[in-house]
Amino acid sequence: MSAAVVLQAAGYECVEDASDANVIVYNTCSIRDKAEQKVYSALGRQVGRIARAQVHVHTCCGQLG
């Protein structure tokens, strides 16, 4: 089940502009360095615009063995 489905079931709705959001979800991969760096960059661009929003970063996690 996706984060969007869970949030919509809880009464949240999608907005076009992040500055209008109460919750912001980034979905990334912790194994790929470039994907991780893109999230850090996106978070940096949002600082100040999203001061009142909850920010959640969802990531996969590699498993060895």
Backbone as CSV, one residue per row, in Angstrom:
resi,resn,N_x,N_y,N_z,CA_x,CA_y,CA_z,C_x,C_y,C_z
1,MET,0.849,-1.168,0.000,0.000,0.000,0.000,0.900,1.239,0.000
2,SER,0.616,2.193,-0.850,1.464,3.380,-0.971,1.174,4.384,0.141
3,ALA,2.145,5.247,0.381,1.973,6.306,1.383,0.805,7.209,0.989
4,ALA,0.643,7.465,-0.300,-0.449,8.325,-0.762,-1.805,7.729,-0.406
5,VAL,-1.956,6.434,-0.590,-3.221,5.766,-0.273,-3.513,5.862,1.226
6,VAL,-2.502,5.621,2.045,-2.668,5.683,3.499,-3.047,7.095,3.935
7,LEU,-2.344,8.095,3.400,-2.632,9.477,3.780,-4.016,9.918,3.303
8,GLN,-4.395,9.522,2.091,-5.726,9.884,1.594,-6.818,9.230,2.432
9,ALA,-6.595,8.001,2.861,-7.566,7.317,3.717,-7.693,8.013,5.073
10,ALA,-6.627,8.704,5.481,-6.643,9.429,6.755,-7.201,10.842,6.603
11,GLY,-7.620,11.193,5.374,-8.254,12.491,5.157,-7.367,13.546,4.526
12,TYR,-6.128,13.200,4.184,-5.244,14.158,3.525,-5.535,14.164,2.034
13,GLU,-5.191,15.265,1.368,-5.359,15.335,-0.082,-4.106,15.938,-0.698
14,CYS,-3.871,15.635,-1.952,-2.701,16.146,-2.666,-2.892,17.624,-2.989
15,VAL,-1.803,18.382,-2.949,-1.817,19.791,-3.349,-0.734,19.995,-4.396
16,GLU,-0.891,21.012,-5.213,0.059,21.293,-6.278,1.343,21.934,-5.759
17,ASP,1.228,22.805,-4.767,2.366,23.573,-4.269,2.754,23.091,-2.877
18,ALA,4.027,22.743,-2.696,4.502,22.226,-1.407,4.265,23.218,-0.273
19,SER,4.233,24.506,-0.569,4.014,25.490,0.496,2.592,25.426,1.052
20,ASP,1.695,24.737,0.357,0.321,24.550,0.838,0.156,23.246,1.617
21,ALA,1.200,22.451,1.692,1.098,21.106,2.275,1.243,21.111,3.791
22,ASN,0.549,20.183,4.428,0.715,19.925,5.858,1.689,18.777,6.078
23,VAL,1.786,17.887,5.097,2.692,16.737,5.148,3.376,16.631,3.789
24,ILE,4.693,16.462,3.813,5.446,16.261,2.578,6.183,14.942,2.706
25,VAL,6.022,14.081,1.695,6.644,12.760,1.719,7.627,12.654,0.556
26,TYR,8.877,12.327,0.878,9.879,12.027,-0.135,10.096,10.525,-0.113
27,ASN,10.081,9.915,-1.254,10.300,8.475,-1.375,11.591,8.282,-2.157
28,THR,12.576,7.627,-1.539,13.882,7.510,-2.177,14.513,6.153,-1.892
29,CYS,15.703,5.975,-2.376,16.444,4.729,-2.194,17.740,5.042,-1.450
30,SER,17.959,4.390,-0.333,19.170,4.666,0.447,20.402,3.972,-0.115
31,ILE,20.212,3.062,-1.046,21.343,2.339,-1.615,22.016,3.160,-2.714
32,ARG,21.247,3.894,-3.448,21.782,4.690,-4.559,22.146,6.082,-4.057
33,ASP,23.408,6.411,-4.111,23.890,7.683,-3.583,23.237,8.874,-4.282
34,LYS,23.070,8.793,-5.595,22.498,9.931,-6.319,21.059,10.201,-5.864
35,ALA,20.274,9.168,-5.646,18.903,9.349,-5.176,18.891,9.993,-3.798
36,GLU,19.778,9.544,-2.941,19.863,10.109,-1.588,20.263,11.590,-1.656
37,GLN,21.224,11.917,-2.501,21.668,13.302,-2.639,20.553,14.189,-3.204
38,LYS,19.734,13.649,-4.107,18.609,14.415,-4.647,17.610,14.774,-3.561
39,VAL,17.376,13.854,-2.614,16.453,14.147,-1.512,17.027,15.244,-0.632
40,TYR,18.325,15.148,-0.299,18.946,16.194,0.509,18.832,17.546,-0.187
41,SER,19.046,17.556,-1.490,18.945,18.791,-2.265,17.514,19.335,-2.244
42,ALA,16.541,18.453,-2.445,15.132,18.873,-2.425,14.743,19.416,-1.059
43,LEU,15.202,18.758,-0.001,14.907,19.243,1.346,15.506,20.621,1.564
44,GLY,16.720,20.819,1.092,17.376,22.116,1.223,16.618,23.215,0.511
45,ARG,16.061,22.912,-0.653,15.283,23.917,-1.407,13.979,24.260,-0.701
46,GLN,13.450,23.337,0.087,12.152,23.546,0.729,12.252,24.280,2.068
47,VAL,13.443,24.342,2.661,13.596,24.985,3.968,13.038,26.401,3.905
48,GLY,12.239,26.727,4.865,11.611,28.047,4.903,10.247,28.064,4.243
49,ARG,10.093,27.319,3.165,8.797,27.258,2.482,7.853,26.320,3.207
50,ILE,8.412,25.347,3.904,7.577,24.301,4.492,7.750,24.231,6.009
51,ALA,7.975,25.371,6.632,8.276,25.400,8.066,7.175,24.755,8.910
52,ARG,5.935,24.815,8.452,4.844,24.271,9.257,4.473,22.837,8.882
53,ALA,5.091,22.299,7.867,4.736,20.964,7.374,5.556,19.877,8.067
54,GLN,4.940,18.720,8.203,5.669,17.526,8.624,6.357,16.969,7.383
55,VAL,7.631,16.648,7.507,8.369,16.086,6.378,8.737,14.656,6.726
56,HIS,8.381,13.735,5.848,8.673,12.319,6.027,9.525,11.853,4.853
57,VAL,10.596,11.152,5.156,11.436,10.580,4.112,11.326,9.070,4.211
58,HIS,10.776,8.469,3.171,10.634,7.009,3.090,11.776,6.501,2.231
59,THR,12.383,5.429,2.650,13.499,4.899,1.889,13.520,3.381,1.942
60,CYS,14.079,2.810,0.910,14.301,1.369,0.945,15.565,1.119,1.740
61,CYS,15.790,-0.080,2.112,16.986,-0.422,2.877,17.530,-1.735,2.348
62,GLY,18.782,-1.714,1.911,19.377,-2.939,1.393,19.615,-3.943,2.508
63,GLN,19.560,-5.181,2.149,19.769,-6.248,3.128,20.875,-7.160,2.616
64,LEU,21.867,-7.366,3.435,22.966,-8.253,3.055,22.732,-9.636,3.611
65,GLY,23.204,-10.628,2.892,23.137,-11.974,3.441,22.202,-12.884,2.795
